């Protein structure tokens, strides 16, 4: 799982590092796959496993708040610290900020049905994660009154209902909203909470099979890996060649379910991988995975947009600085923000 997380954050960093270079280098995006999508499926899988174990014991309001506290102590402190950094840097550099955008970003309502504004623009994906943390346990509690707290049945029903809800929303967009550019496709579909919850729930589906159908989950892992990898790269190639237009039915409706399914198919094989024999490579992967959340929060708006873009230096220096500063500040944030709050979380709530 560390390897997948490392691959995901590395592709995100490559994508964002290109933004400090001239437009002639933007063609590199054609060869980069969607790291955020991998994060979504992986997060759904890992959180789904935690959730099922916790709620098999009992389903009640106390367990829900325990789940929320653990999740929020893990994600919110570093998130709010990053927002504060953006505000402070913008103040000292005399950059204009929209107060409404800041408030929306604080409460994760900047992209419920449509991505809005440019303040902390990459936070759209964390907003989807946070709504996933909120809606999954609430849905489970509601269904527990109907199915006598049968978590196995409830989880599979909730999973498919949320998946179908996201697919239906995208189908609605396909029918009634005109998408005439890649940016409009991005804002209306790729970055909208309702449109992307199924990516996380497909990961939860994997967690359900891992927990309740473990033998089936791993039985065909080699075949599933080849199939998943094939689907993943065929999509990437056909999209790069513009065989599937962004305003077509597949890219509007099916793409955001097919790609997560391809990642899910690869999970059993990757889950069984052993650590690299080379200790250096192993350490790079593990440490990169550990600081991946801080890297995600810092690399684009703060490092690329606010600090580097205005600098009157050669763009290759900016490119090198992007990687150095992203890792340097991510290590600091992980050490002084993430770790203390994780220790507090485990000390106060683990019982």
Buried (B, 14 or more C-beta within 10 A) or exposed (E): EBBBBBBBBBBBBBBBBBBBBEEEBEEEEEEBBBBBBBBBBBBBBBBBBEBBEBBEEEBEEEBBEBBBEBBBBBBBBBBEBBBEBBBEBBEEEEEEBEEEBBEBBBEBBBBBEBBBBEBBBBBBBBBBBBBBBBBBBEBBBEBBEEEEBEBEEBBBBBBEEBBEBBBEBBBEBBEEEEBEEEEBBBBBBBBBBBBBBBBBBBBBBBBBBBBBEEEEBBEBBEEBBBBBBEBBEEBBEEBEEEEBEBBBBBBBBBBBBBBBBBBBBBBBBBBEEEEBEEEEEBEEBBBBBBBBBBBBBBBBBBBBBBBBEEEEEEBEEBBEBBBEBBBEBBBEBBEEBBEEBBEEBEEEEEE
